[in-house]
Amino acid sequence: MKKIVPIFAGVLVLAIVFGPQIAKADLVLTQGLEEFTQTTGLPETNLVTVIGNVVKVIIGFLGLVATIIIIIGGFQWMTSGGNEEKISNAKKLMINGLIGLVICLLAYAIAAFVINILSEKILTTE
C-alpha cells in the first residue's frame, strides 16, 4: 500500500501536466487528416473496419485451406482401394481438416464479436 500511493500520485501529476498537451496534439493530428485523404485519394475508412476486413480475408483463406484438406482426404479414401492404412490416413486427414474448419469458424465468430465491441466503443466516443 505504501508503494501504490506514490505511484498513483505520480501518474496523477503526469496526467495533469501532460493531459492538455496530448489533447492539443490529437487536435493538430486530426486537422490535416481531411486534406491528406483528399490529396492522396485514400478512402476515409475506419481503422476497425480495415482490421475487420483483413481478419475476414485471412480467416476465409484458412477456411478454404481446411476445406481443401477435407476434399484431399476424401479423394485419398476413395482411391485407397480397400487398403486399411490408406483409409486410416485419409480419415485422419479429414478429421484434421474438420477440426481446422471448426477453429476457423470459431475464430471468425470471436473476431466478429471483438470488432463489433470495438466499433461500438469508437462510435460512442466520437
Buried (B, 14 or more C-beta within 10 A) or exposed (E): EEEEEEEEEEEEEEEEEEEEEEEEEEEEEEEEEEEEEEEEEEEEEBEBEEBBEEBBEBBEEBBEEBBEBBEBBBEBBEEBEEEEEBBEBBBEBBEBBBEBBEBBEEBBEEBBEBBEEBBEEEEEEE
